[in-house]
Amino acid sequence: MTLKEMRFEIDRIDEEMLQLFEERMGIVKLVKSYKKEHQLNVLDTTREQQVLEKNLLKLKDKTLEKVYIKFLQHLMDLSKELQQ
């Protein structure tokens, strides 16, 4: 595969990730409303730990574990930011 082809594939994947990001953040907005209505805290450390553990089990390439944890943590941080 040429560099141009690899970059094309990255662009394609980024486009898919953008759609999924918007979909996820739409659900986060619903979570925000639910938590506000039920007077729940934005931060739920138990849930965050469950998300990390569950997704790490599904990770096929274990050499990516450290960066994947950072990715998930950052995504959850963005979700909390949107909820506040």
GISULWO-V193556 format. One record per backbone hydrogen bond with DSSP energy under -0.5 kcal/mol. NH is the residue of the N-H (numbers start at 1). CO is the residue of the C=O. Records with the same first field share a line. If there is no record, write none. Layout:
NH=CO ; CO
This chain:
6=2
7=3
8=4
9=5
10=6
11=7
12=8
13=9
14=10
15=11
16=12
17=13
18=14
19=15
20=16
21=17
22=18
23=19
24=20
25=21
26=22
27=23
28=24
29=25
30=26
31=27
32=28
33=29
34=30
35=31
36=32
37=33
38=34
39=36
40=35
48=44
49=45
50=46
51=47
52=48
53=49
54=50
55=51
56=52
57=53
58=54
59=55 ; 56
62=60
64=61
65=62
68=64
69=65
70=66
71=67
72=68
73=69
74=70
75=71
76=72
77=73
78=74
79=75
80=76
81=77
82=78
83=79
84=80 ; 81
